Amino acid sequence: MGPFGSKSVTTTTALIDSDDGLMVVFEAPMGLYGRNEWRVVDSPDGKGLLLREENVLTGVTILMPFVLMTKKESHRELAARFVDKLRERP
């Protein structure tokens, strides 16, 4: 925190590939844990595919506004990269 704090954060992350998507599980300092899962599913009308995202984020309540703001900033780019990777697959 402040002038004594580091500007970098080290996290432990696992990427789990599945038949219908990808799961990212991570742990960060100060009790932050998360799971993001992207799955390709049939659309309700059966005429296409949808990318469904589910995520769980837990941590110290006082830190959550900062964590959520940071997640929002990086989310759009991460989702776009994931869609690009899906397009590369047969």
Biopython code that builds the backbone (N, CA, C, O; Angstrom):
import numpy as np
from Bio.PDB.StructureBuilder import StructureBuilder

atoms = [
    (1, "MET", "N", (0.832, -1.178, 0.000)),
    (1, "MET", "CA", (0.000, 0.000, 0.000)),
    (1, "MET", "C", (0.883, 1.249, 0.000)),
    (1, "MET", "O", (1.956, 1.252, 0.604)),
    (2, "GLY", "N", (0.447, 2.277, -0.655)),
    (2, "GLY", "CA", (1.172, 3.535, -0.654)),
    (2, "GLY", "C", (2.561, 3.415, -1.237)),
    (2, "GLY", "O", (2.794, 2.601, -2.130)),
    (3, "PRO", "N", (3.493, 4.224, -0.737)),
    (3, "PRO", "CA", (4.848, 4.231, -1.296)),
    (3, "PRO", "C", (5.628, 2.957, -0.977)),
    (3, "PRO", "O", (6.677, 2.720, -1.576)),
    (4, "PHE", "N", (5.144, 2.137, -0.054)),
    (4, "PHE", "CA", (5.868, 0.928, 0.341)),
    (4, "PHE", "C", (5.380, -0.311, -0.392)),
    (4, "PHE", "O", (5.971, -1.384, -0.266)),
    (5, "GLY", "N", (4.319, -0.169, -1.148)),
    (5, "GLY", "CA", (3.721, -1.320, -1.820)),
    (5, "GLY", "C", (4.366, -1.620, -3.156)),
    (5, "GLY", "O", (4.982, -0.759, -3.784)),
    (6, "SER", "N", (4.210, -2.844, -3.565)),
    (6, "SER", "CA", (4.696, -3.289, -4.864)),
    (6, "SER", "C", (3.652, -2.957, -5.923)),
    (6, "SER", "O", (2.458, -2.900, -5.628)),
    (7, "LYS", "N", (4.096, -2.742, -7.137)),
    (7, "LYS", "CA", (3.168, -2.468, -8.227)),
    (7, "LYS", "C", (2.830, -3.743, -8.991)),
    (7, "LYS", "O", (2.142, -3.686, -10.011)),
    (8, "SER", "N", (3.300, -4.880, -8.516)),
    (8, "SER", "CA", (2.992, -6.138, -9.184)),
    (8, "SER", "C", (2.326, -7.094, -8.192)),
    (8, "SER", "O", (2.566, -7.038, -6.986)),
    (9, "VAL", "N", (1.499, -7.956, -8.732)),
    (9, "VAL", "CA", (0.801, -8.955, -7.934)),
    (9, "VAL", "C", (1.042, -10.306, -8.583)),
    (9, "VAL", "O", (0.906, -10.451, -9.798)),
    (10, "THR", "N", (1.398, -11.287, -7.781)),
    (10, "THR", "CA", (1.625, -12.632, -8.292)),
    (10, "THR", "C", (0.412, -13.485, -7.967)),
    (10, "THR", "O", (-0.036, -13.534, -6.822)),
    (11, "THR", "N", (-0.116, -14.158, -8.982)),
    (11, "THR", "CA", (-1.258, -15.040, -8.785)),
    (11, "THR", "C", (-0.902, -16.450, -9.219)),
    (11, "THR", "O", (0.033, -16.660, -9.992)),
    (12, "THR", "N", (-1.656, -17.409, -8.714)),
    (12, "THR", "CA", (-1.543, -18.797, -9.146)),
    (12, "THR", "C", (-2.774, -19.090, -9.979)),
    (12, "THR", "O", (-3.898, -18.883, -9.521)),
    (13, "THR", "N", (-2.574, -19.569, -11.198)),
    (13, "THR", "CA", (-3.682, -19.759, -12.125)),
    (13, "THR", "C", (-3.605, -21.125, -12.778)),
    (13, "THR", "O", (-2.520, -21.608, -13.101)),
    (14, "ALA", "N", (-4.761, -21.748, -12.971)),
    (14, "ALA", "CA", (-4.849, -23.008, -13.712)),
    (14, "ALA", "C", (-5.837, -22.806, -14.851)),
    (14, "ALA", "O", (-6.932, -22.282, -14.647)),
    (15, "LEU", "N", (-5.451, -23.218, -16.034)),
    (15, "LEU", "CA", (-6.332, -23.190, -17.210)),
    (15, "LEU", "C", (-6.737, -24.628, -17.497)),
    (15, "LEU", "O", (-5.882, -25.494, -17.685)),
    (16, "ILE", "N", (-8.028, -24.880, -17.532)),
    (16, "ILE", "CA", (-8.538, -26.235, -17.717)),
    (16, "ILE", "C", (-9.365, -26.252, -18.994)),
    (16, "ILE", "O", (-10.423, -25.627, -19.074)),
    (17, "ASP", "N", (-8.867, -26.977, -19.990)),
    (17, "ASP", "CA", (-9.542, -27.086, -21.279)),
    (17, "ASP", "C", (-10.589, -28.197, -21.184)),
    (17, "ASP", "O", (-10.310, -29.272, -20.654)),
    (18, "SER", "N", (-11.789, -27.936, -21.696)),
    (18, "SER", "CA", (-12.834, -28.959, -21.706)),
    (18, "SER", "C", (-13.366, -29.116, -23.115)),
    (18, "SER", "O", (-13.001, -28.354, -24.011)),
    (19, "ASP", "N", (-14.227, -30.102, -23.314)),
    (19, "ASP", "CA", (-14.784, -30.338, -24.648)),
    (19, "ASP", "C", (-15.603, -29.166, -25.158)),
    (19, "ASP", "O", (-15.668, -28.929, -26.365)),
    (20, "ASP", "N", (-16.241, -28.419, -24.232)),
    (20, "ASP", "CA", (-17.118, -27.339, -24.672)),
    (20, "ASP", "C", (-16.663, -25.953, -24.226)),
    (20, "ASP", "O", (-17.427, -24.993, -24.329)),
    (21, "GLY", "N", (-15.420, -25.833, -23.728)),
    (21, "GLY", "CA", (-14.974, -24.510, -23.313)),
    (21, "GLY", "C", (-13.671, -24.508, -22.538)),
    (21, "GLY", "O", (-12.797, -25.352, -22.739)),
    (22, "LEU", "N", (-13.569, -23.541, -21.654)),
    (22, "LEU", "CA", (-12.349, -23.319, -20.894)),
    (22, "LEU", "C", (-12.717, -22.828, -19.499)),
    (22, "LEU", "O", (-13.624, -22.012, -19.332)),
    (23, "MET", "N", (-11.994, -23.341, -18.495)),
    (23, "MET", "CA", (-12.182, -22.866, -17.132)),
    (23, "MET", "C", (-10.849, -22.303, -16.646)),
    (23, "MET", "O", (-9.797, -22.913, -16.834)),
    (24, "VAL", "N", (-10.912, -21.136, -16.020)),
    (24, "VAL", "CA", (-9.738, -20.499, -15.429)),
    (24, "VAL", "C", (-9.997, -20.393, -13.928)),
    (24, "VAL", "O", (-10.976, -19.783, -13.499)),
    (25, "VAL", "N", (-9.109, -20.992, -13.139)),
    (25, "VAL", "CA", (-9.216, -20.930, -11.686)),
    (25, "VAL", "C", (-7.974, -20.207, -11.189)),
    (25, "VAL", "O", (-6.862, -20.510, -11.621)),
    (26, "PHE", "N", (-8.159, -19.244, -10.273)),
    (26, "PHE", "CA", (-6.990, -18.508, -9.808)),
    (26, "PHE", "C", (-7.083, -18.176, -8.324)),
    (26, "PHE", "O", (-8.158, -18.149, -7.724)),
    (27, "GLU", "N", (-5.914, -17.926, -7.767)),
    (27, "GLU", "CA", (-5.779, -17.499, -6.376)),
    (27, "GLU", "C", (-4.786, -16.343, -6.366)),
    (27, "GLU", "O", (-3.720, -16.419, -6.976)),
    (28, "ALA", "N", (-5.149, -15.280, -5.668)),
    (28, "ALA", "CA", (-4.295, -14.101, -5.575)),
    (28, "ALA", "C", (-4.071, -13.772, -4.100)),
    (28, "ALA", "O", (-4.750, -14.318, -3.230)),
    (29, "PRO", "N", (-3.126, -12.888, -3.820)),
    (29, "PRO", "CA", (-2.867, -12.506, -2.433)),
    (29, "PRO", "C", (-4.103, -11.916, -1.749)),
    (29, "PRO", "O", (-5.051, -11.490, -2.408)),
    (30, "MET", "N", (-4.071, -11.901, -0.464)),
    (30, "MET", "CA", (-5.100, -11.317, 0.393)),
    (30, "MET", "C", (-6.446, -12.029, 0.276)),
    (30, "MET", "O", (-7.496, -11.403, 0.422)),
    (31, "GLY", "N", (-6.417, -13.338, 0.012)),
    (31, "GLY", "CA", (-7.630, -14.140, 0.030)),
    (31, "GLY", "C", (-8.551, -14.005, -1.156)),
    (31, "GLY", "O", (-9.754, -14.227, -1.026)),
    (32, "LEU", "N", (-8.024, -13.648, -2.304)),
    (32, "LEU", "CA", (-8.845, -13.506, -3.504)),
    (32, "LEU", "C", (-8.812, -14.811, -4.291)),
    (32, "LEU", "O", (-7.746, -15.313, -4.647)),
    (33, "TYR", "N", (-9.998, -15.347, -4.554)),
    (33, "TYR", "CA", (-10.131, -16.583, -5.317)),
    (33, "TYR", "C", (-11.157, -16.357, -6.413)),
    (33, "TYR", "O", (-12.112, -15.600, -6.241)),
    (34, "GLY", "N", (-10.951, -17.019, -7.537)),
    (34, "GLY", "CA", (-11.920, -16.854, -8.608)),
    (34, "GLY", "C", (-11.965, -18.041, -9.536)),
    (34, "GLY", "O", (-11.027, -18.835, -9.619)),
    (35, "ARG", "N", (-13.090, -18.142, -10.238)),
    (35, "ARG", "CA", (-13.265, -19.163, -11.260)),
    (35, "ARG", "C", (-14.071, -18.530, -12.392)),
    (35, "ARG", "O", (-15.170, -18.023, -12.172)),
    (36, "ASN", "N", (-13.530, -18.562, -13.577)),
    (36, "ASN", "CA", (-14.225, -18.101, -14.782)),
    (36, "ASN", "C", (-14.375, -19.298, -15.691)),
    (36, "ASN", "O", (-13.428, -20.055, -15.902)),
    (37, "GLU", "N", (-15.565, -19.466, -16.227)),
    (37, "GLU", "CA", (-15.799, -20.587, -17.130)),
    (37, "GLU", "C", (-16.514, -20.074, -18.373)),
    (37, "GLU", "O", (-17.546, -19.410, -18.282)),
    (38, "TRP", "N", (-15.954, -20.391, -19.523)),
    (38, "TRP", "CA", (-16.561, -20.064, -20.805)),
    (38, "TRP", "C", (-16.932, -21.381, -21.476)),
    (38, "TRP", "O", (-16.106, -22.285, -21.598)),
    (39, "ARG", "N", (-18.186, -21.475, -21.907)),
    (39, "ARG", "CA", (-18.648, -22.683, -22.587)),
    (39, "ARG", "C", (-19.402, -22.291, -23.850)),
    (39, "ARG", "O", (-20.120, -21.292, -23.871)),
    (40, "VAL", "N", (-19.235, -23.072, -24.884)),
    (40, "VAL", "CA", (-19.980, -22.883, -26.120)),
    (40, "VAL", "C", (-21.209, -23.786, -26.024)),
    (40, "VAL", "O", (-21.090, -25.003, -25.882)),
    (41, "VAL", "N", (-22.398, -23.168, -26.105)),
    (41, "VAL", "CA", (-23.655, -23.913, -25.953)),
    (41, "VAL", "C", (-24.582, -23.593, -27.124)),
    (41, "VAL", "O", (-24.420, -22.579, -27.802)),
    (42, "ASP", "N", (-25.551, -24.473, -27.346)),
    (42, "ASP", "CA", (-26.561, -24.223, -28.377)),
    (42, "ASP", "C", (-27.434, -23.051, -27.964)),
    (42, "ASP", "O", (-27.749, -22.886, -26.785)),
    (43, "SER", "N", (-27.823, -22.243, -28.935)),
    (43, "SER", "CA", (-28.731, -21.130, -28.650)),
    (43, "SER", "C", (-30.115, -21.694, -28.343)),
    (43, "SER", "O", (-30.434, -22.806, -28.763)),
    (44, "PRO", "N", (-30.937, -20.945, -27.620)),
    (44, "PRO", "CA", (-32.276, -21.433, -27.272)),
    (44, "PRO", "C", (-33.132, -21.807, -28.483)),
    (44, "PRO", "O", (-33.957, -22.717, -28.405)),
    (45, "ASP", "N", (-32.934, -21.102, -29.602)),
    (45, "ASP", "CA", (-33.732, -21.418, -30.789)),
    (45, "ASP", "C", (-33.118, -22.546, -31.617)),
    (45, "ASP", "O", (-33.700, -22.973, -32.615)),
    (46, "GLY", "N", (-31.934, -23.034, -31.202)),
    (46, "GLY", "CA", (-31.300, -24.148, -31.902)),
    (46, "GLY", "C", (-30.686, -23.793, -33.238)),
    (46, "GLY", "O", (-30.320, -24.683, -34.006)),
    (47, "LYS", "N", (-30.565, -22.499, -33.530)),
    (47, "LYS", "CA", (-30.070, -22.074, -34.845)),
    (47, "LYS", "C", (-28.636, -21.558, -34.814)),
    (47, "LYS", "O", (-28.162, -20.992, -35.799)),
    (48, "GLY", "N", (-27.953, -21.743, -33.715)),
    (48, "GLY", "CA", (-26.581, -21.249, -33.630)),
    (48, "GLY", "C", (-25.952, -21.611, -32.310)),
    (48, "GLY", "O", (-26.468, -22.435, -31.556)),
    (49, "LEU", "N", (-24.828, -20.978, -32.046)),
    (49, "LEU", "CA", (-24.095, -21.226, -30.810)),
    (49, "LEU", "C", (-23.945, -19.931, -30.029)),
    (49, "LEU", "O", (-23.923, -18.841, -30.601)),
    (50, "LEU", "N", (-23.842, -20.068, -28.721)),
    (50, "LEU", "CA", (-23.621, -18.930, -27.835)),
    (50, "LEU", "C", (-22.395, -19.193, -26.987)),
    (50, "LEU", "O", (-22.061, -20.344, -26.704)),
    (51, "LEU", "N", (-21.731, -18.136, -26.583)),
    (51, "LEU", "CA", (-20.633, -18.245, -25.635)),
    (51, "LEU", "C", (-21.199, -17.856, -24.273)),
    (51, "LEU", "O", (-21.546, -16.697, -24.046)),
    (52, "ARG", "N", (-21.288, -18.817, -23.381)),
    (52, "ARG", "CA", (-21.836, -18.575, -22.045)),
    (52, "ARG", "C", (-20.685, -18.435, -21.061)),
    (52, "ARG", "O", (-19.773, -19.262, -21.020)),
    (53, "GLU", "N", (-20.747, -17.383, -20.281)),
    (53, "GLU", "CA", (-19.700, -17.127, -19.280)),
    (53, "GLU", "C", (-20.311, -17.184, -17.885)),
    (53, "GLU", "O", (-21.362, -16.599, -17.624)),
    (54, "GLU", "N", (-19.640, -17.886, -17.015)),
    (54, "GLU", "CA", (-20.032, -17.941, -15.607)),
    (54, "GLU", "C", (-18.783, -17.660, -14.795)),
    (54, "GLU", "O", (-17.713, -18.193, -15.087)),
    (55, "ASN", "N", (-18.917, -16.823, -13.775)),
    (55, "ASN", "CA", (-17.750, -16.575, -12.937)),
    (55, "ASN", "C", (-18.143, -16.380, -11.489)),
    (55, "ASN", "O", (-19.238, -15.927, -11.154)),
    (56, "VAL", "N", (-17.193, -16.745, -10.651)),
    (56, "VAL", "CA", (-17.328, -16.600, -9.211)),
    (56, "VAL", "C", (-16.060, -15.918, -8.722)),
    (56, "VAL", "O", (-14.954, -16.319, -9.083)),
    (57, "LEU", "N", (-16.221, -14.900, -7.910)),
    (57, "LEU", "CA", (-15.082, -14.162, -7.379)),
    (57, "LEU", "C", (-15.339, -13.930, -5.902)),
    (57, "LEU", "O", (-16.361, -13.358, -5.524)),
    (58, "THR", "N", (-14.413, -14.373, -5.071)),
    (58, "THR", "CA", (-14.564, -14.176, -3.630)),
    (58, "THR", "C", (-13.302, -13.534, -3.079)),
    (58, "THR", "O", (-12.198, -13.766, -3.573)),
    (59, "GLY", "N", (-13.487, -12.728, -2.053)),
    (59, "GLY", "CA", (-12.348, -12.067, -1.441)),
    (59, "GLY", "C", (-12.790, -11.168, -0.301)),
    (59, "GLY", "O", (-13.959, -11.153, 0.085)),
    (60, "VAL", "N", (-11.847, -10.429, 0.221)),
    (60, "VAL", "CA", (-12.109, -9.506, 1.311)),
    (60, "VAL", "C", (-13.035, -8.400, 0.797)),
    (60, "VAL", "O", (-12.758, -7.774, -0.227)),
    (61, "THR", "N", (-14.123, -8.170, 1.510)),
    (61, "THR", "CA", (-15.158, -7.237, 1.070)),
    (61, "THR", "C", (-14.614, -5.855, 0.740)),
    (61, "THR", "O", (-15.025, -5.251, -0.250)),
    (62, "ILE", "N", (-13.712, -5.355, 1.541)),
    (62, "ILE", "CA", (-13.198, -3.993, 1.337)),
    (62, "ILE", "C", (-12.399, -3.867, 0.035)),
    (62, "ILE", "O", (-12.278, -2.770, -0.510)),
    (63, "LEU", "N", (-11.853, -4.984, -0.465)),
    (63, "LEU", "CA", (-11.066, -4.958, -1.698)),
    (63, "LEU", "C", (-11.906, -5.162, -2.956)),
    (63, "LEU", "O", (-11.443, -4.872, -4.059)),
    (64, "MET", "N", (-13.125, -5.652, -2.806)),
    (64, "MET", "CA", (-13.918, -6.043, -3.969)),
    (64, "MET", "C", (-14.198, -4.907, -4.956)),
    (64, "MET", "O", (-14.156, -5.160, -6.160)),
    (65, "PRO", "N", (-14.482, -3.676, -4.527)),
    (65, "PRO", "CA", (-14.694, -2.626, -5.540)),
    (65, "PRO", "C", (-13.475, -2.447, -6.456)),
    (65, "PRO", "O", (-13.636, -2.291, -7.666)),
    (66, "PHE", "N", (-12.278, -2.466, -5.901)),
    (66, "PHE", "CA", (-11.060, -2.344, -6.703)),
    (66, "PHE", "C", (-10.900, -3.549, -7.626)),
    (66, "PHE", "O", (-10.580, -3.400, -8.805)),
    (67, "VAL", "N", (-11.126, -4.749, -7.076)),
    (67, "VAL", "CA", (-10.978, -5.976, -7.862)),
    (67, "VAL", "C", (-11.974, -5.996, -9.019)),
    (67, "VAL", "O", (-11.608, -6.328, -10.146)),
    (68, "LEU", "N", (-13.216, -5.646, -8.749)),
    (68, "LEU", "CA", (-14.233, -5.642, -9.801)),
    (68, "LEU", "C", (-13.935, -4.604, -10.874)),
    (68, "LEU", "O", (-14.157, -4.858, -12.058)),
    (69, "MET", "N", (-13.436, -3.439, -10.477)),
    (69, "MET", "CA", (-13.071, -2.412, -11.446)),
    (69, "MET", "C", (-11.944, -2.920, -12.353)),
    (69, "MET", "O", (-11.999, -2.741, -13.570)),
    (70, "THR", "N", (-10.943, -3.540, -11.774)),
    (70, "THR", "CA", (-9.821, -4.078, -12.544)),
    (70, "THR", "C", (-10.291, -5.186, -13.473)),
    (70, "THR", "O", (-9.855, -5.263, -14.622)),
    (71, "LYS", "N", (-11.174, -6.042, -12.983)),
    (71, "LYS", "CA", (-11.692, -7.133, -13.800)),
    (71, "LYS", "C", (-12.473, -6.593, -14.994)),
    (71, "LYS", "O", (-12.319, -7.096, -16.107)),
    (72, "LYS", "N", (-13.306, -5.582, -14.780)),
    (72, "LYS", "CA", (-14.071, -4.988, -15.873)),
    (72, "LYS", "C", (-13.161, -4.426, -16.957)),
    (72, "LYS", "O", (-13.455, -4.550, -18.146)),
    (73, "GLU", "N", (-12.059, -3.809, -16.547)),
    (73, "GLU", "CA", (-11.132, -3.203, -17.509)),
    (73, "GLU", "C", (-10.501, -4.244, -18.417)),
    (73, "GLU", "O", (-10.271, -3.975, -19.596)),
    (74, "SER", "N", (-10.218, -5.425, -17.890)),
    (74, "SER", "CA", (-9.535, -6.442, -18.682)),
    (74, "SER", "C", (-10.492, -7.450, -19.310)),
    (74, "SER", "O", (-10.087, -8.218, -20.183)),
    (75, "HIS", "N", (-11.733, -7.460, -18.888)),
    (75, "HIS", "CA", (-12.676, -8.494, -19.307)),
    (75, "HIS", "C", (-12.948, -8.508, -20.805)),
    (75, "HIS", "O", (-12.907, -9.571, -21.425)),
    (76, "ARG", "N", (-13.218, -7.370, -21.389)),
    (76, "ARG", "CA", (-13.570, -7.318, -22.810)),
    (76, "ARG", "C", (-12.444, -7.879, -23.688)),
    (76, "ARG", "O", (-12.699, -8.632, -24.628)),
    (77, "GLU", "N", (-11.214, -7.510, -23.375)),
    (77, "GLU", "CA", (-10.067, -8.008, -24.147)),
    (77, "GLU", "C", (-9.903, -9.515, -23.972)),
    (77, "GLU", "O", (-9.645, -10.227, -24.943)),
    (78, "LEU", "N", (-10.048, -9.997, -22.762)),
    (78, "LEU", "CA", (-9.916, -11.432, -22.496)),
    (78, "LEU", "C", (-10.985, -12.226, -23.247)),
    (78, "LEU", "O", (-10.679, -13.247, -23.862)),
    (79, "ALA", "N", (-12.224, -11.769, -23.201)),
    (79, "ALA", "CA", (-13.304, -12.461, -23.910)),
    (79, "ALA", "C", (-13.053, -12.445, -25.420)),
    (79, "ALA", "O", (-13.298, -13.446, -26.092)),
    (80, "ALA", "N", (-12.576, -11.338, -25.952)),
    (80, "ALA", "CA", (-12.296, -11.253, -27.391)),
    (80, "ALA", "C", (-11.189, -12.231, -27.788)),
    (80, "ALA", "O", (-11.272, -12.862, -28.842)),
    (81, "ARG", "N", (-10.170, -12.361, -26.965)),
    (81, "ARG", "CA", (-9.095, -13.321, -27.259)),
    (81, "ARG", "C", (-9.622, -14.752, -27.235)),
    (81, "ARG", "O", (-9.236, -15.578, -28.063)),
    (82, "PHE", "N", (-10.504, -15.038, -26.285)),
    (82, "PHE", "CA", (-11.068, -16.373, -26.201)),
    (82, "PHE", "C", (-11.887, -16.687, -27.456)),
    (82, "PHE", "O", (-11.778, -17.784, -28.004)),
    (83, "VAL", "N", (-12.693, -15.749, -27.909)),
    (83, "VAL", "CA", (-13.483, -15.949, -29.126)),
    (83, "VAL", "C", (-12.556, -16.154, -30.326)),
    (83, "VAL", "O", (-12.834, -17.000, -31.176)),
    (84, "ASP", "N", (-11.471, -15.403, -30.408)),
    (84, "ASP", "CA", (-10.497, -15.603, -31.493)),
    (84, "ASP", "C", (-9.935, -17.014, -31.477)),
    (84, "ASP", "O", (-9.794, -17.641, -32.527)),
    (85, "LYS", "N", (-9.615, -17.514, -30.301)),
    (85, "LYS", "CA", (-9.087, -18.889, -30.180)),
    (85, "LYS", "C", (-10.135, -19.894, -30.613)),
    (85, "LYS", "O", (-9.797, -20.891, -31.252)),
    (86, "LEU", "N", (-11.392, -19.662, -30.286)),
    (86, "LEU", "CA", (-12.459, -20.585, -30.714)),
    (86, "LEU", "C", (-12.563, -20.607, -32.226)),
    (86, "LEU", "O", (-12.791, -21.664, -32.815)),
    (87, "ARG", "N", (-12.402, -19.469, -32.858)),
    (87, "ARG", "CA", (-12.502, -19.407, -34.318)),
    (87, "ARG", "C", (-11.375, -20.185, -34.990)),
    (87, "ARG", "O", (-11.532, -20.656, -36.117)),
    (88, "GLU", "N", (-10.241, -20.323, -34.305)),
    (88, "GLU", "CA", (-9.110, -21.060, -34.873)),
    (88, "GLU", "C", (-9.319, -22.571, -34.825)),
    (88, "GLU", "O", (-8.672, -23.315, -35.562)),
    (89, "ARG", "N", (-10.218, -23.022, -33.961)),
    (89, "ARG", "CA", (-10.433, -24.458, -33.795)),
    (89, "ARG", "C", (-11.314, -25.002, -34.903)),
    (89, "ARG", "O", (-12.167, -24.289, -35.430)),
    (90, "PRO", "N", (-11.107, -26.281, -35.265)),
    (90, "PRO", "CA", (-11.963, -26.887, -36.301)),
    (90, "PRO", "C", (-13.384, -27.110, -35.817)),
    (90, "PRO", "O", (-14.221, -27.610, -36.568)),
]
sb = StructureBuilder()
sb.init_structure("model")
sb.init_model(0)
sb.init_chain("A")
sb.init_seg("    ")
for serial, (resi, resn, name, xyz) in enumerate(atoms, 1):
    if name == "N":
        sb.init_residue(resn, " ", resi, " ")
    sb.init_atom(name, np.array(xyz, "f"), 0.0, 1.0, " ", f" {name:<3s}", serial, name[0])
structure = sb.get_structure()
